[in-house]
Amino acid sequence: MGIIWETSFWTFFFLTVVIAGAAAAATGRALARQWRPYWQVIFYMVLLGCADRFLHWGLFLDKPLDVYKGDLFSIHYYLIDTSLLVVSASIAYRLTRTVQMTTQYRWLYSRTGPFSWKKRKTNGS
């Protein structure tokens, strides 16, 4: 047991970072492509964090059928997993939104970086 991972580093890495992180990034991209507000990213990552916590508990703890022996309801590990998922989804959301704004509205906005854009200067202003 560590501060960040519950059973082992490799379990945390493959289940939370790779699998759930990829799902979070795909969710962030999908929400940005549909022009959904950012608060929906947070909402869906809270749900994905619950699913990730359940998979950790069900697959990798010593006694998965005994609810009170495992850490299914561990707030500490839930917050760590969910915060990582929120970061992954937020990065994907912002990258996708930047591409959308600078390609779909290229006469209004120009890209200033991977996560930002600015309004183009016009002759009148």
C-alpha positions, 0 to 999 in steps of 0.5 A, a space after each residue: 500500500 502506498 499513498 497513491 496506489 492501493 495494491 501495487 504500482 502496476 495495478 494502479 498504472 494499468 487500470 487507472 492510468 492506462 485503461 481509465 485514463 484512456 476512457 477519460 480522454 475519450 470522454 473529454 474529446 467526445 464532450 468537446 466535439 458535441 459542444 457540451 459545457 465543461 461541468 459535464 466533464 467533471 460529472 462524468 469523471 466522478 462516475 468513471 472514478 466510481 467504476 475505477 474504484 469498483 474495478 480495483 476492489 473487485 479485481 485486485 483486493 484480497 477478499 473481493 466478496 467481503 465488502 468490509 475487508 476491502 477498501 471499496 469505499 476508501 475516499 482517499 484512493 477514490 479522490 486520487 483516482 478521480 483527480 487523475 481522470 479529471 486531469 486526463 479528461 480536461 486535457 483532452 477536452 481543452 485540446 479538442 476545443 482549441 482545434 474546434 475554435 481555430 478550425 471552425 472559426 478560423 476567421 475569428 480566432 487564431 491558435 496561441 498554443 495547444 490549449 489556447 486561442 485568441 481573437 484575431 485582430 480585424 481592421 475595424 478594431 
